[in-house]
Amino acid sequence: MRSAIVAIILSFFTLTSYGQETGCLQTLTLANEEFSAGRFFGIPSLLKECLENGFTTEQRVQAYYLLAQAYLILDDPIAAEDSYLKLLKADPEFVATPENDPIDLVYLSKKFTATPIFTPHFRVGGNVSMVRTIHEINTEPYPVERKNKLRPGFQFGGAIEWNISDNLSVGGGLMYAFKSFKIEKSGISLDDRQEITERQNWFDVPLYVKYRDNLGKIRPYGYAGISLSALVGSSVELRLENVSSQGSQVPTEGPNERIGYKRIFLNRSLLFGGGIYYKMGRNFIFADLRYMAGLNNLVNVEENYQDEGGAFSQNTARYRWVGDYYRLDNVSLSIGFVKPLYNPRKIKRVNTKKVMRDISREDNN
């Protein structure tokens, strides 16, 4: 019995909601017919009840679109502006164009913007790092063969952008990045081989200027700037393989050693990147490719030959290793999420000459 009562109540509310939606759809259809017939004065009162409670978001957009046009024809600019602002609040991505909309509405639209003032970004992905040797330090009295090997790393973090216009923004962020690389040397003591694997923990603060497309479902972008980075931890894994003239191999290896004291804490990089936004509702997902070119030597020259206690490093004799002076480049690929903080508003100052030029340009296109 109780379940039957609940079912009846739910059915009542469902039918009521359906009837209300159907009634408001008919109201919107009637308002469009009134507009087409040139009877503009009754449209606001006709739409009022459903605008207050009844229209779906899409229907609200259509209703305010109709009201803005009606008020323009009735020579009520204040009400037209209010209707257009409410249209943007219902659909911040709406853009009036001469191809699809009345020219007076296009002119009105130039007085408003829904561009977010700030846009947060969140990302995660992988990276590889490339060593650019400034000066090679060799424990042998002759050159040895050297190979740089790529190793995978990862990063995650976020950024926030201040939008100067629909296309141009400046941004800054904070990223944690794990970076790693490997160096292999051969020909040490004629036949020995050496492996150096370094692992680093970074906090990167990218600062950049971005240009992006603001229309369509797929929107490319590009940016450039600098990154200020803190190298908060570094460790090295060393391995020396002693190869005798008879071909026998005896490895010398040990646990990872912390060498953060041998590295420069604050570093700088040039920053270049680009990618694609993909629109999903009012939000975006994106794929981003970024290149960071290191600008300074990462090695603390004063500590390079020493251990953490200040004594001469035993790794020079045990592994035949002293760190080279180097810069570090990094290439990263990330995917992320963008949630624009839309802010529909009237522009304080409108350059009417520019507005007319923009409309004329759109007409010609």
C-alpha positions in Angstrom: 0.0 0.0 0.0 2.8 2.4 1.0 4.7 1.7 -2.2 1.6 2.3 -4.3 1.1 5.7 -2.7 4.8 6.6 -3.3 4.4 5.6 -7.0 1.3 7.7 -7.4 3.0 10.7 -5.9 6.0 10.3 -8.2 3.8 9.9 -11.2 1.9 13.1 -10.2 5.1 15.1 -10.0 6.4 13.6 -13.3 3.2 14.4 -15.1 3.2 17.9 -13.6 6.7 18.5 -14.7 6.1 17.1 -18.2 2.9 19.2 -18.5 4.8 22.3 -17.4 7.6 21.7 -19.9 5.1 21.1 -22.7 3.2 24.2 -21.8 6.3 26.4 -21.8 7.4 24.9 -25.1 4.0 25.9 -26.5 4.4 29.4 -24.9 7.8 29.8 -26.6 6.3 28.7 -30.0 3.5 31.2 -29.5 6.0 34.0 -28.7 7.9 33.3 -31.9 4.6 33.4 -33.8 3.8 36.8 -32.2 7.2 38.1 -33.1 6.9 37.0 -36.7 3.5 38.6 -36.9 4.9 41.9 -35.7 3.1 41.9 -32.4 6.0 42.7 -30.0 4.3 44.4 -27.0 2.8 41.2 -25.6 5.9 39.0 -25.8 7.5 40.0 -22.4 4.3 39.2 -20.5 3.8 36.1 -22.5 7.2 34.7 -21.6 7.4 36.0 -18.0 6.0 33.0 -16.1 8.0 30.4 -17.9 11.2 32.5 -17.5 10.7 32.6 -13.8 10.0 28.9 -13.5 9.5 26.4 -16.4 12.0 26.9 -19.2 14.9 24.6 -19.8 18.3 26.2 -20.3 18.0 26.0 -24.0 14.5 27.4 -24.0 15.7 30.3 -21.8 18.4 31.1 -24.3 15.8 31.2 -27.1 13.4 33.3 -25.0 16.0 36.0 -24.1 17.2 36.0 -27.7 13.7 36.8 -28.8 13.2 39.4 -26.0 16.4 41.2 -26.9 15.2 41.5 -30.5 11.8 42.6 -29.5 13.1 45.3 -27.1 15.4 46.6 -29.8 12.5 47.0 -32.2 10.4 48.7 -29.4 13.3 51.1 -28.9 13.9 50.0 -25.3 17.8 49.7 -25.2 18.0 49.1 -21.4 15.6 46.2 -21.5 17.3 44.8 -24.6 20.7 45.0 -22.9 19.2 43.3 -19.8 17.8 40.5 -21.9 21.1 39.9 -23.8 23.0 39.8 -20.5 20.6 37.2 -19.2 21.1 35.3 -22.5 24.8 35.2 -21.9 24.3 34.0 -18.3 22.2 31.1 -19.7 24.7 30.4 -22.5 28.1 32.1 -22.0 29.4 30.5 -25.2 26.7 32.3 -27.4 28.2 34.5 -30.1 26.1 36.6 -32.4 27.3 36.7 -36.0 25.9 38.6 -39.1 25.5 35.2 -40.9 23.0 33.9 -38.4 21.6 36.8 -36.5 20.0 40.3 -37.1 22.6 43.0 -37.5 21.1 45.1 -34.6 21.6 42.1 -32.3 25.1 41.7 -33.5 25.8 45.4 -32.7 24.3 44.9 -29.3 26.4 41.8 -28.6 29.6 43.8 -29.1 28.8 45.7 -25.9 29.0 42.5 -23.9 31.5 39.7 -23.2 31.3 36.4 -21.3 35.0 35.7 -21.5 36.2 34.4 -18.1 38.4 36.8 -16.2 40.3 33.8 -14.8 40.5 30.2 -16.1 41.9 27.4 -14.0 43.7 24.4 -15.6 44.6 21.0 -14.2 47.0 18.5 -15.9 48.9 15.3 -15.6 51.3 13.5 -18.0 54.7 12.1 -18.8 58.0 13.6 -19.7 61.6 12.9 -20.9 64.7 14.9 -20.1 67.7 15.6 -22.3 71.2 16.5 -21.0 73.0 19.4 -22.8 76.6 19.1 -21.7 78.4 22.4 -21.0 81.7 20.9 -20.0 82.5 17.2 -19.7 84.6 16.2 -16.7 86.6 13.1 -17.5 88.7 11.1 -15.0 90.7 9.6 -17.9 93.6 11.3 -19.7 91.9 10.6 -23.0 88.4 11.0 -24.5 85.8 8.3 -23.7 82.7 7.4 -25.6 79.5 8.8 -24.2 75.7 8.1 -24.8 72.8 10.0 -23.4 69.7 7.8 -22.8 66.1 9.0 -22.3 64.2 7.9 -19.3 60.5 8.4 -18.5 59.3 10.8 -15.9 55.9 12.3 -15.0 54.4 15.6 -13.9 51.1 17.0 -12.5 49.8 20.3 -11.4 47.7 23.3 -12.3 47.7 26.8 -13.7 45.5 29.8 -13.8 45.2 32.2 -16.7 44.1 35.8 -16.8 42.2 36.4 -20.0 43.1 39.8 -21.6 40.7 39.1 -24.5 38.8 36.2 -26.2 42.1 35.1 -27.7 45.0 36.4 -25.6 45.9 35.5 -22.0 48.7 35.4 -19.5 49.2 32.5 -17.2 51.1 31.0 -14.3 51.1 27.7 -12.6 52.7 25.3 -10.2 53.9 21.8 -11.4 55.5 18.9 -9.6 57.8 17.0 -12.0 59.8 13.8 -11.6 62.7 13.9 -14.2 65.3 11.4 -14.9 68.1 10.7 -17.4 70.9 8.1 -17.9 74.5 8.5 -19.2 76.5 5.6 -20.4 80.3 5.8 -20.9 82.6 3.3 -22.4 86.4 3.1 -22.9 87.2 3.9 -19.2 90.6 2.4 -18.4 90.4 1.2 -22.0 87.6 -1.4 -21.5 85.5 -0.5 -18.5 81.9 0.8 -18.8 80.1 3.3 -16.6 76.4 4.0 -16.1 75.0 7.1 -14.3 71.3 7.3 -13.7 70.1 10.5 -12.1 66.6 11.1 -10.7 65.3 14.5 -9.8 62.3 16.1 -8.1 61.3 19.5 -9.3 58.7 22.2 -8.6 58.3 24.3 -11.8 56.5 27.7 -12.0 55.7 28.4 -15.6 54.9 32.0 -16.6 53.7 32.4 -20.2 51.6 34.3 -22.8 49.0 32.2 -24.7 47.1 32.8 -27.9 44.2 30.5 -28.6 41.2 30.1 -30.9 37.9 30.9 -29.2 35.4 29.3 -31.6 34.5 25.7 -32.5 34.5 22.4 -30.7 38.3 21.9 -31.3 40.4 25.0 -30.5 44.2 25.0 -31.0 46.5 27.2 -29.0 50.2 28.1 -28.5 52.2 29.8 -25.8 55.7 30.9 -24.9 57.4 32.2 -21.7 59.8 31.2 -19.0 59.8 28.7 -16.1 61.3 29.3 -12.7 62.2 26.0 -11.1 63.3 24.6 -7.8 65.3 21.4 -7.8 64.3 20.0 -4.4 65.9 16.6 -4.6 68.4 14.6 -6.7 69.8 11.2 -6.4 72.2 9.2 -8.5 72.7 5.5 -9.2 76.2 4.6 -10.2 77.5 1.4 -11.8 81.0 0.6 -13.0 81.6 -2.6 -15.0 85.3 -3.7 -14.8 86.1 -5.6 -18.0 89.3 -7.5 -18.1 91.4 -8.2 -21.2 90.1 -11.8 -21.1 86.5 -10.6 -21.2 85.4 -11.2 -17.6 83.1 -8.5 -16.1 83.0 -7.5 -12.4 80.4 -4.9 -11.6 80.8 -2.2 -8.9 77.5 -0.8 -7.7 75.8 0.5 -4.6 72.7 2.2 -3.3 71.3 5.4 -4.7 73.2 8.5 -3.3 71.6 11.8 -2.6 73.4 14.5 -4.4 71.1 17.5 -4.0 74.0 19.5 -2.5 75.8 19.1 -5.8 73.0 20.8 -7.7 71.7 24.4 -8.0 68.4 24.9 -6.2 66.9 27.7 -8.3 67.0 27.3 -12.1 65.5 28.9 -15.2 64.2 27.6 -18.5 62.7 29.0 -21.7 59.2 27.6 -22.2 57.4 26.8 -25.5 54.2 24.8 -26.0 50.9 24.3 -27.7 48.0 21.9 -27.9 44.3 21.5 -28.6 41.2 22.2 -26.4 38.2 20.0 -27.0 34.9 21.5 -25.8 32.7 19.3 -23.6 29.6 21.3 -22.6 30.9 24.4 -20.9 34.2 22.8 -20.0 37.2 21.6 -21.9 39.7 18.8 -22.0 43.0 19.3 -23.6 46.2 17.7 -24.8 49.4 19.8 -24.4 53.0 19.4 -25.7 55.6 21.5 -23.8 59.3 22.1 -24.3 61.5 23.6 -21.6 65.0 24.6 -22.5 67.3 24.9 -19.5 69.3 28.2 -19.3 71.8 27.6 -16.5 74.3 25.0 -15.3 72.6 22.7 -12.8 75.9 21.7 -11.1 77.1 23.4 -7.9 80.7 23.8 -9.0 82.1 24.2 -5.5 80.6 20.9 -4.3 81.2 18.8 -7.4 84.3 17.0 -6.2 83.2 16.6 -2.6 80.9 14.4 -0.6 78.2 15.8 1.6 80.6 16.1 4.6 83.0 18.2 2.6 85.6 15.5 2.0 86.9 14.5 -1.4 84.3 12.2 -2.9 85.1 8.5 -2.9 83.0 8.1 -6.0 85.9 9.4 -8.1 88.0 6.4 -7.2 85.3 3.8 -6.8 83.1 4.6 -9.9 85.5 6.8 -11.8 82.7 9.5 -11.7 82.7 13.2 -11.4 79.5 15.0 -12.6 79.7 16.9 -15.9 78.5 20.5 -16.0 75.2 20.5 -17.9 71.8 22.1 -18.6 68.7 20.1 -18.7 66.0 20.2 -21.3 62.6 18.6 -20.9 59.7 17.6 -23.2 56.4 16.8 -21.6 53.0 15.6 -22.9 50.0 16.2 -20.7 46.3 15.8 -20.7 44.1 18.1 -18.6 40.8 19.7 -17.7 39.7 23.3 -18.0 36.7 24.8 -16.2 36.2 28.4 -17.4 34.9 30.7 -14.8 32.5 32.6 -17.1 31.6 36.1 -16.2 29.0 37.6 -18.5 29.2 41.4 -18.2 28.8 44.6 -20.1 32.0 46.2 -21.5 32.6 49.6 -19.8 33.9 51.2 -22.9 32.8 50.2 -26.4 34.7 51.5 -29.4 31.8 51.9 -31.8 34.1 52.4 -34.8 35.8 49.2 -34.1 32.4 47.5 -33.6 31.3 48.6 -37.1 34.6 47.5 -38.6 34.3 44.1 -37.0 30.7 43.7 -38.3 31.7 44.8 -41.8 34.6 42.4 -41.8 32.3 39.5 -40.7 29.8 40.5 -43.5 32.6 40.4 -46.1 33.7 37.0 -44.9 
